[in-house]
Amino acid sequence: MTLRPALPAFGPLTLERLVAELVAGLDAAPPGPTGVLRVEVVTEDDQVIGWSLGFGPDRVAVVDDPADAAVRIRHDDARRLASGHADGALLYLGGQIEVVGDEQLVLALGSALRNPGDGRPLIDPAALDPVAVATAISRVDLDHLSRVMAGGFRDVVLTEVFGRLPDFLIAEKARGVRVAIMFEVERDHPGEPDRYLVRVADGVCTVQPGAPADAPVDATLVLAGHELLCLVLGRLNPVRAVLSGQLRVRGQVLKALGFNAVMRIPGN
């Protein structure tokens, strides 16, 4: 069990010190893209306290330059994030952090910044608990999930979802089962969908990212990004969705439903 430090007290001065501590927690010069991030915290009396932070190859400073991206978070969530009691990715998925502008910058900086509470990255998708994610997305509307899956966090979410899929296999149910399902996750704009080929063979699940469109499969499941999240986290009933036409299946529908029968859905 990891012990978390106590939640810090919050007021305007301690918020300013918090930003200074976050900047001091950088491993080194910020990796990845550089730019200006606007951080806004909504206080208990609904006042907004904000800073624009300029990230460069050799310095981090409070600046007056126009922001490339902005994040807004309520004071209580900021306290939990800064003390290691919450993860930025989970807060974003749950609609508790608003992101405007360059999401890739937010993701890169959130992965580099260490919270002063326990030294973990502010955004650490690999550390997320699937049940906690299922609970978080159960409270948000589909428009929010659509925006998440249309933005800079899409690749991270897809990587985490399909990377963990083998852990959801119910081995005792999967003995003797052989099935290959292609997931085609569509984009909101024209372009090739993301394809993941998932195979179950004799109690083992494997995932092939970037599978070719003509790979031999038993069935292909075509769905939007937010539908994928709802499906793998238990918000969308796969049988009802397939039978109602909400989810499109090419190939053997019974094989697709049989695949679902050997997977454990987080939160259910």
Summary of the structure (lengths in Angstrom):
residues: 268
radius of gyration: 20.7
end to end distance: 24.2
largest distance: 63.0
contacts: 807
relative contact order: 0.11
helix: 37%
strand: 25%
